Amino acid sequence: MGGIESETMLVVGMFLAMGAGALSFLSPCVLPIFPAYLSYITGISVKELQGNTNVKIRSKLLSHSLFFLLGVSLVFISLGIGASFLGQWIQRLLIGDSGLLIQRLAGVFIIFMGLFVGGWIKVTALMKEKRFQSSKRPVGYLGTFFVGVGFAAGWTPCIGPIFGSILFLAASNPGQGMIYTGMYVVGFALPFLLLTFYLGSTKWIVRRSEVIMKIGAVIMIIMGLVLFTGQMPRITEFLLDLVQDTWFEILG
């Protein structure tokens, strides 16, 4: 049963990390500039991109988007690896139940970042824009890749707190850190690729981005409280029992 509960905890963490990635992309400091970034890396005007069904243009959009996301993924995954190694080092360094200590620190950090993402507290240092900016359009796919690296390395006020929470989660669970970081990247990439072909939908989502961020912030705070109080095993046990009961009812 312990192995099954551990797997259930991993699955829950993976979905949360994937949701965090999607929340980062849908944040007010990423989504509104998304069309401009697509225009910048492809050299096609935003007006021409919107609603265009030309196969050649769509192919160019997809290929450049993939190289941009490769650059983003390289930075995010590298940071995830670093956080996992740091978590392992701290666990070896500290005496006693260091895993629980790191988990509680992660809980406090995620709660704090949730309050920031929701707009309930202000942190001046996190409000400064550090995005990659260049007046020259990147040349080819290699240029697009490095724009992705610059975007991820610079972060933004919204991506930093959310991804920072995933890094803390990776540090508190070094063995699963790469999985969490990978799922965060997947969560960021999926809406990016989807909206690449439906740029008109970004306006609708931008108008509701504040509500989306507050819902995400509440989830972050709840997750932080769960980690701090050590209730994750109980929650996963409840979910496991719920799934098993549901299967028993279906199978009769």
Backbone bond lengths (Angstrom), bond angles and torsions (degrees), N, CA, C in turn:
res aa  C-N    CA-C-N  psi(-1)  N-CA   C-N-CA  omega(-1)  CA-C   N-CA-C  phi
1 M - - - 1.469 - - 1.528 111.33 -
2 G 1.388 114.81 -36.12 1.461 118.38 -179.50 1.507 111.40 -59.58
3 G 1.366 116.23 -40.99 1.458 119.95 178.77 1.504 112.32 -63.70
4 I 1.333 116.77 -40.44 1.470 121.00 179.34 1.523 110.24 -65.99
5 E 1.342 117.35 -41.21 1.463 121.01 179.11 1.522 110.55 -64.00
6 S 1.345 115.91 -39.27 1.461 119.97 178.45 1.526 111.21 -63.40
7 E 1.327 115.86 -40.81 1.466 120.32 177.77 1.525 110.88 -65.75
8 T 1.342 116.57 -38.59 1.465 120.56 178.48 1.522 110.65 -64.43
9 M 1.354 116.79 -41.78 1.467 120.89 176.80 1.525 110.63 -60.39
10 L 1.330 115.71 -40.25 1.461 120.10 179.58 1.520 110.87 -63.70
11 V 1.331 116.84 -44.13 1.466 121.43 -179.81 1.525 110.70 -62.61
12 V 1.339 116.56 -43.17 1.475 121.08 178.13 1.523 109.63 -60.46
13 G 1.339 116.51 -46.04 1.457 120.97 178.91 1.520 112.47 -62.22
14 M 1.328 116.42 -37.86 1.466 120.79 179.23 1.522 111.63 -64.05
15 F 1.331 116.55 -43.74 1.467 119.93 179.29 1.530 111.14 -66.34
16 L 1.333 116.35 -37.94 1.461 119.99 177.76 1.526 110.58 -65.43
17 A 1.340 117.22 -41.77 1.461 121.18 178.95 1.523 110.80 -64.94
18 M 1.330 116.53 -40.60 1.463 120.99 178.00 1.532 110.49 -64.60
19 G 1.322 117.04 -40.79 1.465 121.25 176.54 1.518 111.32 -63.79
20 A 1.340 116.65 -37.08 1.466 120.83 178.17 1.522 110.46 -64.44
21 G 1.334 116.96 -38.67 1.460 120.55 177.39 1.519 111.91 -63.33
22 A 1.334 115.96 -44.35 1.468 120.50 178.08 1.526 110.63 -63.74
23 L 1.342 116.57 -40.09 1.467 121.23 179.29 1.520 110.66 -63.12
24 S 1.338 116.74 -38.39 1.463 120.64 178.17 1.528 110.80 -61.09
25 F 1.316 116.17 -44.30 1.467 119.56 -179.35 1.533 111.64 -67.71
26 L 1.342 116.52 -38.42 1.464 120.77 -176.57 1.522 112.81 -82.52
27 S 1.336 117.33 2.20 1.466 121.19 -177.56 1.532 111.01 -67.87
28 P 1.338 117.63 156.39 1.468 121.49 -177.93 1.517 114.49 -64.18
29 C 1.342 117.96 -15.27 1.461 118.52 -179.93 1.520 112.75 -101.25
30 V 1.325 118.05 5.32 1.467 121.38 176.06 1.523 110.87 -121.45
31 L 1.329 117.18 -54.02 1.459 120.96 -173.92 1.533 113.82 -57.89
32 P 1.341 119.65 -44.27 1.474 118.33 -178.97 1.526 114.02 -62.00
33 I 1.350 117.49 -28.99 1.465 119.66 -179.19 1.529 111.92 -93.94
34 F 1.333 116.73 -0.32 1.462 121.68 -178.13 1.539 112.00 -57.49
35 P 1.349 120.02 -48.54 1.472 119.42 178.87 1.527 112.39 -60.69
36 A 1.343 116.36 -37.17 1.466 120.02 179.64 1.527 110.99 -65.84
37 Y 1.332 116.91 -38.21 1.460 120.77 177.82 1.533 110.65 -65.05
38 L 1.344 116.18 -42.96 1.469 119.51 178.03 1.523 110.89 -61.18
39 S 1.312 115.50 -42.42 1.457 120.28 178.92 1.532 110.48 -64.11
40 Y 1.332 115.60 -39.99 1.466 121.36 -177.86 1.525 111.94 -64.95
41 I 1.344 117.56 -44.78 1.468 120.30 -175.34 1.531 113.05 -80.41
42 T 1.335 116.89 -20.99 1.471 119.46 -179.60 1.522 113.20 -101.32
43 G 1.330 116.35 -22.12 1.459 119.99 -176.93 1.511 113.23 78.73
44 I 1.339 116.70 14.44 1.472 122.20 179.26 1.523 107.97 -108.06
45 S 1.322 117.88 135.39 1.457 120.85 -178.02 1.522 111.06 -63.62
46 V 1.341 115.95 152.41 1.466 121.55 179.71 1.524 110.53 -59.09
47 K 1.327 117.00 -40.88 1.458 121.13 -179.32 1.525 110.63 -62.12
48 E 1.336 116.20 -38.41 1.461 120.61 -179.66 1.530 110.95 -72.40
49 L 1.337 115.76 -31.33 1.461 120.17 -179.25 1.520 112.47 -71.34
50 Q 1.334 115.86 -37.54 1.464 120.21 -174.57 1.523 111.23 -68.84
51 G 1.306 115.19 123.26 1.453 121.65 175.75 1.513 114.82 71.95
52 N 1.325 117.83 12.87 1.462 120.79 -178.13 1.527 109.97 -83.37
53 T 1.320 116.34 128.23 1.473 121.21 -179.07 1.521 111.77 -108.73
54 N 1.337 116.97 8.62 1.456 121.11 178.82 1.526 110.13 -62.36
55 V 1.335 116.44 125.91 1.470 121.32 -175.54 1.525 111.28 -61.20
56 K 1.324 117.41 -40.29 1.459 121.65 -178.42 1.526 110.97 -63.88
57 I 1.340 115.94 -44.30 1.465 120.19 -179.78 1.523 110.39 -67.16
58 R 1.329 116.95 -41.74 1.467 120.70 179.06 1.522 111.27 -63.86
59 S 1.314 116.28 -37.93 1.464 120.45 177.54 1.524 110.56 -64.59
60 K 1.319 116.57 -40.18 1.460 121.75 178.53 1.528 109.99 -66.33
61 L 1.324 116.39 -41.66 1.462 121.41 177.61 1.526 111.08 -58.84
62 L 1.324 116.13 -48.79 1.456 121.33 -176.80 1.526 111.36 -64.19
63 S 1.327 117.10 -45.96 1.468 120.42 -177.24 1.526 111.32 -64.97
64 H 1.335 116.85 -43.60 1.470 119.74 178.70 1.529 110.89 -67.45
65 S 1.330 117.22 -37.47 1.464 120.83 177.94 1.526 110.81 -62.04
66 L 1.323 116.57 -41.17 1.468 120.94 179.93 1.522 111.19 -64.34
67 F 1.338 117.43 -41.81 1.469 119.90 178.85 1.530 110.84 -69.29
68 F 1.322 117.28 -36.45 1.466 121.16 175.51 1.530 109.74 -61.13
69 L 1.335 116.45 -45.86 1.466 121.42 -179.26 1.522 111.95 -68.35
70 L 1.324 117.57 -30.22 1.459 120.33 174.65 1.528 110.48 -62.32
71 G 1.334 115.78 -42.64 1.463 120.25 177.19 1.520 111.92 -63.52
72 V 1.338 115.70 -43.95 1.464 120.97 177.46 1.527 110.24 -61.48
73 S 1.328 116.22 -45.77 1.467 121.46 -177.50 1.522 111.47 -62.69
74 L 1.337 117.11 -39.50 1.463 121.11 -179.59 1.525 111.12 -56.67
75 V 1.333 116.26 -45.69 1.473 120.72 -179.20 1.521 111.01 -69.26
76 F 1.336 116.70 -48.44 1.463 120.38 -177.24 1.531 111.69 -61.77
77 I 1.338 116.55 -45.23 1.466 120.06 -178.15 1.525 110.72 -68.69
78 S 1.338 117.48 -36.90 1.467 120.52 176.90 1.521 110.69 -61.73
79 L 1.327 116.45 -41.76 1.471 120.42 177.94 1.526 110.54 -66.72
80 G 1.347 116.10 -36.15 1.463 119.83 177.56 1.518 111.81 -64.24
81 I 1.350 116.38 -40.53 1.464 121.04 177.15 1.528 109.85 -63.10
82 G 1.333 115.46 -43.60 1.463 120.13 178.82 1.522 112.12 -61.08
83 A 1.344 116.14 -42.47 1.463 120.29 179.75 1.528 111.20 -65.19
84 S 1.330 116.95 -37.80 1.466 120.94 178.72 1.530 111.39 -65.18
85 F 1.342 115.80 -44.31 1.466 119.27 178.47 1.529 110.88 -65.16
86 L 1.334 116.39 -38.74 1.463 119.99 178.01 1.522 110.62 -62.93
87 G 1.334 116.50 -42.51 1.462 120.78 178.30 1.522 111.46 -61.81
88 Q 1.343 116.90 -41.21 1.464 121.05 177.78 1.521 110.78 -64.30
89 W 1.319 116.68 -42.04 1.466 121.25 -179.31 1.526 110.85 -64.35
90 I 1.328 116.78 -43.07 1.464 120.42 179.68 1.525 110.47 -64.90
91 Q 1.322 116.60 -40.44 1.459 120.12 179.86 1.531 111.45 -64.46
92 R 1.331 116.98 -34.67 1.470 119.67 177.13 1.526 110.70 -73.77
93 L 1.326 115.89 -34.02 1.462 121.12 -175.67 1.521 112.45 -73.52
94 L 1.328 115.63 -42.85 1.461 119.67 -176.14 1.521 111.43 -79.90
95 I 1.326 114.38 151.03 1.458 120.93 178.68 1.523 108.47 -99.62
96 G 1.329 116.91 140.83 1.463 120.69 178.54 1.508 111.58 95.26
97 D 1.324 115.41 -155.54 1.463 120.58 -176.37 1.520 109.89 -82.52
98 S 1.338 115.99 72.76 1.457 120.58 -176.79 1.521 111.70 -67.48
99 G 1.354 115.98 -30.71 1.461 119.48 179.34 1.510 111.44 -59.16
100 L 1.332 116.78 -41.77 1.458 121.52 178.91 1.522 110.69 -66.91
101 L 1.338 116.73 -38.49 1.465 120.83 178.83 1.524 110.68 -62.67
102 I 1.336 116.77 -47.96 1.469 120.68 179.79 1.525 110.01 -63.37
103 Q 1.327 115.87 -38.79 1.464 120.05 179.29 1.519 110.75 -62.01
104 R 1.328 117.10 -41.24 1.471 120.22 178.88 1.518 111.88 -69.13
105 L 1.328 116.36 -38.20 1.468 119.55 175.53 1.526 110.23 -63.18
106 A 1.333 115.97 -40.86 1.465 120.30 176.99 1.527 110.18 -61.26
107 G 1.336 116.12 -41.00 1.464 120.40 178.79 1.515 112.09 -60.81
108 V 1.338 116.46 -44.88 1.475 120.94 179.08 1.530 110.17 -63.07
109 F 1.335 116.54 -43.96 1.465 120.90 -179.26 1.525 111.11 -62.72
110 I 1.332 116.58 -44.52 1.468 120.35 -178.41 1.526 111.08 -66.41
111 I 1.329 117.41 -38.49 1.475 120.62 176.04 1.527 109.77 -61.06
112 F 1.335 116.08 -46.78 1.468 121.31 -179.65 1.524 110.98 -60.87
113 M 1.343 116.56 -45.18 1.457 120.80 179.70 1.533 111.60 -67.78
114 G 1.328 116.69 -32.71 1.462 120.39 175.58 1.517 111.38 -63.51
115 L 1.320 115.95 -42.03 1.472 120.53 177.31 1.525 110.65 -63.95
116 F 1.336 116.17 -36.52 1.466 119.71 178.49 1.525 111.64 -69.97
117 V 1.340 116.31 -47.17 1.469 121.16 -179.51 1.524 110.94 -60.54
118 G 1.341 116.55 -37.35 1.460 120.80 179.01 1.514 113.81 -74.82
119 G 1.336 117.17 -9.09 1.461 121.27 178.41 1.514 113.64 83.22
120 W 1.337 118.00 14.81 1.463 121.24 -177.81 1.519 112.40 -88.05
121 I 1.342 116.53 -16.77 1.461 120.65 171.18 1.525 107.98 -135.23
122 K 1.325 116.45 156.26 1.463 121.48 -179.96 1.527 109.19 -117.09
123 V 1.329 115.17 135.04 1.464 121.11 175.04 1.528 106.72 -128.79
124 T 1.323 115.93 108.38 1.466 120.90 -173.35 1.524 112.38 -57.57
125 A 1.341 116.66 -40.56 1.472 120.51 -177.37 1.521 111.86 -61.78
126 L 1.341 116.61 -32.08 1.464 120.71 -178.60 1.523 112.56 -85.28
127 M 1.325 116.40 -9.02 1.461 119.91 -177.76 1.525 112.74 -89.42
128 K 1.346 116.39 -7.43 1.464 119.59 -178.21 1.516 110.65 -78.94
129 E 1.331 115.58 131.52 1.465 120.90 178.53 1.529 109.53 -72.97
130 K 1.338 116.32 133.13 1.462 121.30 177.46 1.519 110.23 -133.74
131 R 1.319 116.00 31.83 1.464 119.34 -178.77 1.514 110.69 -73.76
132 F 1.335 114.16 151.66 1.459 120.63 174.11 1.529 108.98 -68.81
133 Q 1.324 115.85 130.85 1.460 119.43 178.22 1.519 109.64 -134.42
134 S 1.317 116.57 141.39 1.460 120.98 178.96 1.521 108.26 -153.46
135 S 1.323 114.84 141.47 1.467 118.43 179.50 1.529 111.45 -83.81
136 K 1.342 116.53 -15.89 1.458 120.89 -178.44 1.524 110.21 -95.88
137 R 1.333 115.55 135.86 1.461 119.83 178.43 1.524 109.04 -74.67
138 P 1.348 117.54 138.67 1.464 119.98 179.22 1.526 111.39 -62.72
139 V 1.325 115.59 146.26 1.459 120.56 -179.44 1.528 108.90 -97.44
140 G 1.324 116.36 113.55 1.452 121.37 175.69 1.518 114.03 71.01
141 Y 1.337 113.61 -170.86 1.463 120.12 -175.57 1.524 112.48 -70.13
142 L 1.339 117.24 -32.12 1.459 119.89 178.07 1.525 110.29 -63.46
143 G 1.330 115.61 -40.79 1.461 120.09 177.20 1.515 111.31 -62.83
144 T 1.337 116.78 -41.85 1.467 121.37 177.88 1.534 110.86 -61.83
145 F 1.344 115.65 -40.60 1.467 120.96 177.73 1.526 110.74 -58.27
146 F 1.332 116.98 -45.65 1.466 120.42 -178.06 1.532 112.14 -71.97
147 V 1.326 117.07 -27.64 1.460 119.19 172.65 1.531 109.19 -63.87
148 G 1.340 116.68 -41.19 1.462 121.03 176.40 1.515 111.68 -61.67
149 V 1.341 116.40 -42.29 1.471 120.75 177.27 1.525 110.17 -61.50
150 G 1.333 116.34 -44.56 1.466 120.24 179.86 1.509 112.52 -64.59
151 F 1.324 115.90 -40.09 1.470 120.74 178.86 1.524 110.40 -61.17
152 A 1.337 116.75 -48.71 1.464 121.18 -177.66 1.516 111.72 -69.10
153 A 1.343 117.38 -39.71 1.456 121.01 -178.67 1.524 111.12 -67.53
154 G 1.346 116.03 -35.93 1.461 119.56 179.35 1.512 113.01 -75.17
155 W 1.341 116.71 -29.09 1.451 123.05 -174.18 1.531 110.07 56.51
156 T 1.301 115.76 -168.04 1.470 123.64 175.08 1.518 106.15 -151.67
157 P 1.341 119.19 169.79 1.465 120.39 179.61 1.522 113.61 -56.61
158 C 1.332 117.87 -28.17 1.471 118.82 -178.14 1.521 112.24 -88.67
159 I 1.341 117.35 -42.30 1.458 119.77 -177.16 1.528 110.77 -66.66
160 G 1.338 117.40 -40.59 1.464 120.76 -177.12 1.521 114.24 -52.91
161 P 1.332 118.91 -56.49 1.469 119.79 -179.36 1.525 113.73 -62.15
162 I 1.322 117.47 -39.98 1.469 120.01 -177.22 1.525 110.35 -70.66
163 F 1.334 117.15 -48.42 1.458 119.11 179.88 1.523 111.16 -69.58
164 G 1.326 116.29 -32.11 1.460 119.84 175.93 1.516 111.41 -59.51
165 S 1.324 116.52 -35.28 1.467 120.62 177.21 1.521 110.90 -65.83
166 I 1.339 116.95 -37.99 1.463 120.57 177.55 1.528 110.37 -67.40
167 L 1.332 117.27 -37.70 1.459 120.68 177.42 1.524 110.82 -64.15
168 F 1.324 116.83 -39.57 1.463 120.75 177.29 1.528 109.96 -65.50
169 L 1.330 115.82 -39.08 1.462 120.36 177.29 1.531 110.39 -63.86
170 A 1.340 116.24 -38.84 1.460 121.05 177.85 1.528 110.81 -65.72
171 A 1.340 116.47 -38.54 1.461 120.48 179.32 1.522 111.78 -67.91
172 S 1.332 116.48 -32.94 1.465 119.90 -179.27 1.524 111.74 -79.39
173 N 1.347 117.16 -19.23 1.470 122.75 176.71 1.527 108.79 -132.33
174 P 1.348 117.59 71.07 1.476 120.63 -173.34 1.521 114.03 -54.86
175 G 1.316 117.03 -35.15 1.454 119.94 -178.87 1.517 113.38 -67.68
176 Q 1.333 116.73 -21.81 1.465 121.39 -178.17 1.526 112.22 -114.33
177 G 1.345 115.69 4.85 1.464 120.42 -175.77 1.514 113.95 -58.53
178 M 1.334 116.55 -42.30 1.461 120.30 -179.31 1.521 111.56 -65.79
179 I 1.329 115.70 -35.44 1.473 119.82 179.36 1.518 109.95 -66.08
180 Y 1.340 116.49 -45.48 1.465 120.18 179.50 1.530 111.17 -61.88
181 T 1.341 115.77 -43.95 1.469 119.39 -179.77 1.524 110.63 -64.88
182 G 1.332 116.44 -41.10 1.465 120.53 178.36 1.518 112.02 -61.58
183 M 1.329 116.69 -41.59 1.460 120.17 179.22 1.531 111.38 -69.04
184 Y 1.334 116.61 -32.53 1.470 120.00 174.83 1.529 109.82 -61.60
185 V 1.328 115.96 -44.31 1.469 121.34 178.92 1.525 110.58 -62.03
186 V 1.336 116.46 -42.49 1.472 120.84 177.70 1.529 110.26 -61.22
187 G 1.339 115.92 -44.08 1.471 120.22 179.58 1.513 112.48 -63.07
188 F 1.337 117.26 -34.01 1.461 121.62 177.82 1.531 110.75 -74.13
189 A 1.341 116.02 -39.03 1.467 120.69 -173.44 1.524 113.27 -74.68
190 L 1.334 117.77 -37.36 1.469 120.12 -174.77 1.529 113.21 -59.87
191 P 1.349 119.79 -53.13 1.474 117.99 177.98 1.524 112.47 -66.48
192 F 1.345 116.34 -29.81 1.465 119.74 176.79 1.522 110.05 -60.02
193 L 1.325 116.86 -49.63 1.464 121.17 -179.20 1.521 111.78 -68.11
194 L 1.336 116.48 -39.28 1.466 120.30 -179.31 1.523 111.21 -63.20
195 L 1.335 116.38 -47.32 1.461 120.20 -177.11 1.523 112.36 -77.02
196 T 1.329 116.91 -11.24 1.465 119.47 173.99 1.525 110.61 -57.90
197 F 1.332 116.04 -34.55 1.467 120.88 -178.44 1.537 112.79 -99.46
198 Y 1.321 116.69 -3.38 1.471 120.14 -179.91 1.530 109.46 -134.50
199 L 1.346 115.28 58.46 1.462 120.32 -176.28 1.526 112.39 -60.06
200 G 1.341 116.77 -28.45 1.467 120.11 -179.75 1.518 112.42 -62.14
201 S 1.332 116.80 -25.84 1.460 120.83 -178.16 1.521 112.42 -74.04
202 T 1.345 117.24 -17.89 1.461 119.27 -177.02 1.525 111.70 -63.04
203 K 1.333 117.19 -34.68 1.466 119.73 179.85 1.527 111.08 -62.80
204 W 1.329 115.50 -41.78 1.469 120.46 179.43 1.522 110.98 -63.18
205 I 1.343 116.64 -41.65 1.467 120.88 -178.73 1.521 110.87 -72.38
206 V 1.333 117.41 -39.00 1.468 121.16 179.54 1.527 110.58 -58.50
207 R 1.330 116.34 -40.19 1.478 120.08 179.84 1.523 111.90 -62.62
208 R 1.320 116.83 -23.55 1.469 121.29 -178.31 1.525 112.32 -111.48
209 S 1.331 116.25 12.37 1.464 119.95 -175.48 1.524 112.66 -64.62
210 E 1.333 116.47 -33.80 1.474 119.33 -179.88 1.525 110.89 -63.82
211 V 1.337 116.22 -42.52 1.473 120.32 178.41 1.530 109.94 -66.00
212 I 1.344 116.60 -41.94 1.466 121.36 179.29 1.523 110.24 -59.72
213 M 1.343 116.58 -43.86 1.458 120.87 -178.60 1.527 111.61 -66.40
214 K 1.322 117.19 -38.47 1.471 119.84 -179.90 1.534 110.93 -68.00
215 I 1.329 116.69 -39.31 1.472 119.71 176.40 1.525 109.47 -63.02
216 G 1.329 116.48 -44.94 1.457 120.88 177.61 1.514 112.01 -61.84
217 A 1.339 116.62 -39.03 1.464 120.94 179.35 1.519 111.34 -63.83
218 V 1.325 116.60 -41.58 1.474 120.72 178.24 1.528 110.29 -61.82
219 I 1.342 116.47 -42.30 1.474 120.69 178.13 1.526 110.27 -62.34
220 M 1.354 116.69 -40.92 1.461 120.76 177.82 1.527 111.33 -61.23
221 I 1.329 116.79 -43.68 1.465 121.03 -179.43 1.527 110.53 -63.94
222 I 1.333 115.92 -43.51 1.482 119.84 178.10 1.521 110.20 -61.48
223 M 1.351 116.63 -43.71 1.461 120.85 178.75 1.521 110.79 -61.89
224 G 1.331 117.01 -41.08 1.462 121.41 178.16 1.516 111.92 -62.18
225 L 1.327 116.13 -42.54 1.468 120.57 178.18 1.529 111.38 -64.14
226 V 1.339 115.49 -39.31 1.471 120.27 179.24 1.528 110.19 -63.31
227 L 1.343 116.56 -43.64 1.462 120.36 179.33 1.523 111.25 -66.70
228 F 1.323 116.63 -43.12 1.473 120.26 -176.78 1.526 111.68 -65.18
229 T 1.318 116.55 -39.45 1.467 120.52 -177.47 1.524 112.68 -87.05
230 G 1.356 116.95 -5.92 1.456 120.02 178.98 1.514 113.86 70.10
231 Q 1.318 116.93 29.02 1.464 121.50 -177.27 1.525 114.14 -89.91
232 M 1.331 117.18 -1.72 1.463 119.57 -177.25 1.533 112.79 -56.93
233 P 1.360 119.10 -44.29 1.476 118.08 178.79 1.526 112.87 -58.74
234 R 1.341 117.27 -39.40 1.472 120.27 179.69 1.522 111.17 -66.46
235 I 1.331 116.06 -40.16 1.469 120.11 -179.84 1.524 110.29 -66.01
236 T 1.340 116.57 -43.06 1.461 119.32 179.72 1.530 110.91 -67.02
237 E 1.342 116.51 -34.57 1.463 119.89 176.76 1.530 110.67 -64.59
238 F 1.359 115.30 -40.11 1.468 119.99 177.67 1.525 110.58 -64.05
239 L 1.349 116.64 -45.02 1.466 120.74 179.55 1.523 111.27 -63.48
240 L 1.337 115.34 -39.41 1.457 119.98 179.30 1.524 111.13 -63.83
241 D 1.330 116.41 -44.11 1.477 120.67 178.22 1.522 110.44 -63.88
242 L 1.343 116.32 -38.70 1.456 121.00 -179.47 1.525 110.77 -63.67
243 V 1.339 115.39 -44.16 1.469 120.20 179.70 1.528 110.49 -65.72
244 Q 1.320 117.13 -42.01 1.456 121.11 -179.37 1.520 110.98 -64.83
245 D 1.340 116.93 -43.14 1.462 120.74 178.47 1.522 111.08 -62.71
246 T 1.330 115.70 -39.98 1.467 120.22 179.79 1.529 110.33 -63.58
247 W 1.346 116.54 -42.80 1.464 120.37 179.11 1.524 111.69 -64.51
248 F 1.346 115.48 -40.17 1.466 119.26 179.06 1.530 111.08 -62.38
249 E 1.360 116.80 -38.41 1.451 121.13 178.85 1.523 110.89 -67.75
250 I 1.352 115.89 -40.37 1.470 119.56 -179.76 1.520 111.16 -66.59
251 L 1.340 115.17 -42.63 1.454 119.67 -177.65 1.535 112.98 -78.37
252 G 1.361 114.39 -10.73 1.458 118.95 177.49 1.496 112.65 75.81
